[in-house]
Amino acid sequence: MDKGDIAPDFKLVDQDGNPRSLREFLELGPVALFFYPAAMTTGCTAQSCHFRDLAAEFAEVGAQRVGISSDGVDKQREFSDAHSFGFPLLSDPDGAVAAAYGVRRKLGLPDRFGAVQTRRRTIVIDTDRTVLAVVKSELRMEVHADQALAALRARAGK
């Protein structure tokens, strides 16, 4: 995905087992959709907690935060409960949404290595599904929420 692309709609199950779609999220405002390789790992925890810690700033620009990984629903629930995220974590066990968003690695590993196959990326999506920004950092965890917020503030003229 690149800035200006149209984000594909999807339907995935959240940490509570509820089906959720991009269309549903966008009805409430723009979305910071962040992909992370594996719940409960150091880097993914830092990335997700930074999105959590900036809740007020995202609310100020009317934006939703949504995380996606290949982890199953139970693991997503455990991750969310452990860190009180307050935003949905979606389960993409077969990597179909990751592939549609261009964040799936081509390592040729079996599905049990799904976490390794997801790149750490954040896609900022406007309400008309236009991609406003793409954050591509595997190692600087906080840059994802910071740059997503900067793109959303620019959109809002703040």
C-alpha positions as a printed Julia matrix, in Angstrom:
158×3 Matrix{Float64}:
   0.0     0.0    0.0
   1.12    3.51  -0.78
  -0.24    6.95  -0.02
  -3.23    7.61  -2.29
  -4.17    3.92  -2.75
  -7.64    2.69  -1.87
  -7.56    0.4    1.16
  -9.37   -2.9    0.61
 -12.32   -3.63   2.86
 -12.05   -6.71   5.05
 -13.9    -8.61   7.73
 -11.97  -10.18  10.61
 -12.81  -11.32  14.12
 -11.69   -9.19  17.08
 -10.3   -10.3   20.46
 -13.85  -10.92  21.7
 -14.86  -13.06  18.73
 -16.95  -10.32  17.08
 -16.75   -9.87  13.29
 -15.46   -6.39  12.41
 -14.93   -4.7    9.05
 -12.95   -1.74   7.8
 -16.18   -0.22   6.51
 -17.63   -0.34  10.06
 -14.6     1.41  11.54
 -14.56    4.1    8.85
 -18.17    5.02   9.6
 -16.82    6.5   12.84
 -13.81    8.32  11.36
 -10.36    7.67   9.9
  -8.42    4.59  10.99
  -4.82    3.97  12.05
  -4.57    0.29  11.07
  -1.4    -1.18  12.49
   0.01   -4.6   11.7
   2.3    -6.31  14.18
   4.09   -9.67  13.9
   3.14  -11.37  17.19
   1.12  -10.54  20.29
   2.85  -10.67  23.66
   6.33  -10.03  22.24
   8.53   -7.13  23.32
   8.39   -5.07  20.13
   4.71   -5.61  19.46
   3.87   -4.76  23.05
   5.84   -1.5   22.8
   4.15   -0.63  19.49
   0.64   -1.41  20.76
   1.14    0.28  24.14
   2.22    3.48  22.41
  -1.04    3.46  20.43
  -2.83    2.92  23.76
  -0.95    5.74  25.48
  -1.94    8.21  22.75
  -5.68    7.44  23.04
  -6.62   11.05  23.86
  -4.63   12.4   20.92
  -6.26    9.96  18.48
  -9.7    10.81  19.9
  -8.94   14.5   19.43
  -8.64   13.96  15.65
 -11.61   11.57  15.59
  -9.54    8.53  14.63
  -9.78    4.84  15.51
  -6.85    2.63  16.35
  -7.05   -0.97  15.13
  -4.35   -3.65  15.46
  -3.99   -6.77  13.3
  -1.77   -9.82  13.63
  -1.91  -13.48  12.67
  -2.5   -14.45  16.3
  -5.71  -16.28  17.16
  -8.63  -14.73  19.01
  -7.58  -16.15  22.4
  -4.05  -14.75  22.1
  -5.43  -11.37  21.02
  -7.76  -11.34  24.05
  -4.88  -12.23  26.37
  -2.75   -9.47  24.83
  -5.55   -6.88  25.1
  -6.45   -7.85  28.67
  -2.82   -7.78  29.8
  -2.32   -4.22  28.56
  -5.82   -2.66  28.68
  -5.58   -1.44  25.1
  -9.12   -0.13  24.65
  -9.09   -0.69  20.89
  -9.79   -3.75  18.73
  -7.15   -6.35  17.96
  -8.11   -8.35  14.91
  -7.12  -11.93  14.15
  -5.81  -12.6   10.61
  -4.69  -16.23  11.04
  -4.26  -17.04   7.35
  -2.63  -13.7    6.55
  -5.19  -12.83   3.85
  -5.65   -9.24   5.02
  -1.91   -8.82   5.54
  -1.39  -10.0    1.95
  -4.1    -7.65   0.63
  -2.34   -4.75   2.36
   1.1    -5.77   1.1
   2.54   -6.5    4.54
   2.96  -10.25   4.13
   6.56  -11.43   3.81
   7.36  -13.96   1.13
   9.48  -16.33   3.2
   7.81  -19.53   2.11
   7.47  -20.72   5.7
   4.62  -22.96   6.86
   1.6   -21.28   8.45
   2.84  -22.03  11.96
   5.42  -19.32  11.3
   2.73  -16.79  10.36
   3.95  -14.19  12.84
   7.35  -14.06  11.16
   5.57  -13.46   7.87
   3.82  -10.21   8.87
   5.71   -6.95   8.48
   5.31   -4.22  11.09
   3.39   -1.5    9.22
   0.8     1.16   9.96
  -1.67    2.26   7.3
  -3.58    5.48   7.97
  -6.9     5.36   6.15
  -9.34    8.22   5.52
 -13.11    7.7    5.7
 -13.31    7.27   1.89
 -10.72    4.41   2.16
  -7.91    6.56   0.72
  -4.53    5.78   2.28
  -3.2     8.95   3.93
   0.13    7.55   5.09
   2.12    4.34   5.46
   4.6     3.89   8.31
   7.33    1.33   7.58
   9.62    0.7   10.54
  10.43   -2.74  11.86
  12.6    -1.55  14.75
  11.35    1.86  15.92
   8.1     0.88  17.62
   6.9     4.31  18.74
   7.23    5.86  15.28
   4.07    4.03  14.15
   1.64    5.84  16.44
   3.59    9.11  16.25
   3.61    9.27  12.44
   0.01    8.03  12.16
  -1.05   10.8   14.51
   0.94   13.38  12.51
  -0.85   12.32   9.3
  -4.23   12.5   11.04
  -3.46   15.94  12.47
  -2.46   17.14   9.0
  -5.75   15.78   7.65
  -7.64   17.67  10.37
  -5.61   20.85   9.79
  -4.19   20.78  13.33
